[in-house]
């Protein structure tokens, strides 16, 4: 059966201790788990990662680090880390989930 990709666009909170990856080339380390709507999403693997930049007044800025992650229960999630999040605002966001 084919799983549908569902758009979420909600903040998520890193959970637990430690990271699945280390910080690399300015990219944040990927936490081992996230909390989303009271549910723990335990990360089993990083499937891919990419970056998104923006241009402002002729200068190019790195805005988001994107990750496609496999959860331990078999879901695939797309998350991003917003480098421009304001103090008190969540930097991690769940963009989409495929269950």
N, C-alpha and C positions, 0 to 999 in steps of 0.2 A: 504494500500500500504506500502511496506517495504522500509524504507529509507536506502540508501547506505551510508556507512562510507567513508568519503573523507579525505585522508591524506593532511595536510596543511603545517605543520612545518614552521610557520612564527611567528615573534615576535608580541605581542599584548601589548597594553598600558592600564593600569588601568584607569578608567574614573569615574567622578562624586565624590561625597562625601561619605565617610563611607565604611563599610565593611559588608559583609553578615555573616562572622564568625569572631571570635577573634583568635589571635595567640594562638596556642595550642601545647605544647610539641615540640617547635622549628619550627613547621609549620607556614608559613606566614598566615596572615588573607586573606580571599578571598574577593576581591573587589566586589562591587555591580554591576559593569559593566566594560566591556573592549571595546576598540576601535580596530577594525581589518579592514584594507582596507577601511577606511572611514565609516564603519558600526558599530553601537553601539550594542553590545551583552549584554543585561540586564540579570543578573543572578537571577533566581527564586529559585533554590535549589541546594544544594550539594548532589549528588547522592551517591558518594563514594570517598574515598581518600586512597592513599597508598604512600609508599616511595621507592626510588631506591637508592641503595648504590653501591659504587665501592671499590675495594681493590687495594691498592697501597703499594708495598713493605711490605706486610703482615699486614698492618693496614686497617681497614674498615672505609670508610667515607660516610656520608650521602650526596648524590649528588643532588637529585631532589625530590620535593614534587609534586605528581600527584593528579589531581582532575578531576572527571567526574561531569559535571555541566549541569543542565537543564536551558535553557534560557526562557525568558518570551514568546517568540514566538514559543516555542515547540521544538526547536533544542536541541540536546545533543552535548556537546563539551567536548573534553579532553584537558586539559591544564596542563602545569607544570611550577613550579618555580625552576629555576636553581640556586642553592646555590653557584655555582662557577662562576657566571657571573662576568666579569671584570667591573671595573668602566667605566661607559659610555655605557655599553652593556645592552640590555634589559634582565631582569631576568624572565619575564613571556613570555611563548610561547604557541601558539595554535597548538596542535599536530594534532587533527582530529576533524571533524564536521560531524554530522548526522542530515540532515534537512528533 
